[in-house]
């Protein structure tokens, strides 16, 4: 099974992709990305 995990903060967001099982998880990719300068989360 492959799972995508997300975390959103006020200045950045992070994601992780994990593959495998509960007993043998394997981290495929993980990254934290800052929002662009001037980004306003109230824009919609």
C-alpha positions, 0 to 999 in steps of 0.5 A: 500500500502507498500512503500520502501524508500532508501537513499544512502550516501558515508558512509552508506545507509538508508531504510524505509518501510512504510505501509498505505495511505498518510493520515494514514502512518505506519512506519514498519521498518527503519534502517541506515547501514554503509558500510563495512570498506574498501568498495570502491564505484568505485569497480564494 
